[in-house]
Amino acid sequence: MDEAPSLTESFDDPRITPQFCRRVTGSSGDYLLLGVVHDHPASVARITTILESVEPETVALELPAAAVPLYRAYARDGSDDAPPQFGGEMSAAIRAAPANSVVGIDAPNWSFLRRLVTRLVADRVSAATARRVISSLGGATRDVLTCRVAATLTNATSITVACDDPIEYECTHEDTPERQASHERSHVSGVQALLRSVSTEGSALSYRDETRERCMVDRLEELRASEDGDLVAVVGVDHLERLADALES
């Protein structure tokens, strides 16, 4: 797999490395995939720097389409010297992206629901697993509706409605790029080690996340086939490798 050496080597920035950047060539064309850690200062800086340099035609975010208006509102917050207060790397991506280039590619949506139900029926999952999957979908749907309401209130008033408190790490936006990069790598390593120690095969979580990833791949392929110019996708780093493999196959 091409790990975008020309891209990463063109930046003298320890936060922009092949670990978080993948350039993929699929049947429909090229993709630039950028992995992020939610709210992490290194991820915010990486996304901002790359998007301002690349100026892509399309920026696909790991957000439900219905949540994008709220993150657009968050993106208007802050200044040139500071990232948006809310929304982390996603609102930072919207602020750095060219106008009208942003789309949300994550679930829940009808494509995701159809694919998930079809798979649950085909695999004849247990009633307990099906209930857990449905319960997680209910929570995700409520979150999206909350984002809708929050976006409406934020756009209609002078009050910024935050759906979640920003995650705080042991490094900040004021720390050096080296410090941010080191902390992010250590954080990712710890989380991945924890995930490897827990088997989720056949669980409600694996059904949901595998279906989410397949739907994101489908949406990216649709965008690549219908849009000219560069396409950049911003996704959680835990999805990065699987999405890259699926798009390239």
MOJOLIN-V815124 format. One line per field, one symbol per residue. phi: phi as a letter, one per 20 degrees, with the letter a starting at -180 (. if undefined). burial: b if it has 9 or more other C-alpha atoms within 8 Angstrom, else e. A space follows every 10 residues. Layout:
phi: ???
burial: ???
This chain:
phi: .felfffffe debfedcgfd ccdcddfepe cdddecdgmf gffgffffff ffeflffcce dfcfgfeggf ffffffenbf ebfgfcnlff fffffefggm dececefebf fffffffgff ffelffffff ffffffffff fffffffgff fffffeceee eeebfgfdde bcfeffgfff ffffffffgf ffffffeded gmegffffff fgfffffgff fffffddenf ddddcgffeg fffffffef
burial: eebbeeebee eeeebbebeb bbbbbbeeeb bbbbbbbbbb bbbbbbbbee bbeebbbbbb bbbbbbbbbb bbbbbebbee eebbbbbbbb bbbbbbbbee bbbbbbbbee ebbebbeeeb eeeeeeeebb ebbeeebeeb beebbbbbeb bbbbeeeeee eeeeebeeee beeeeebebb bebbeeebee ebeeeeeeee eeebebbbee bbbebbbebb beebeeeeeb bbbbbbbebb eebbeebbe
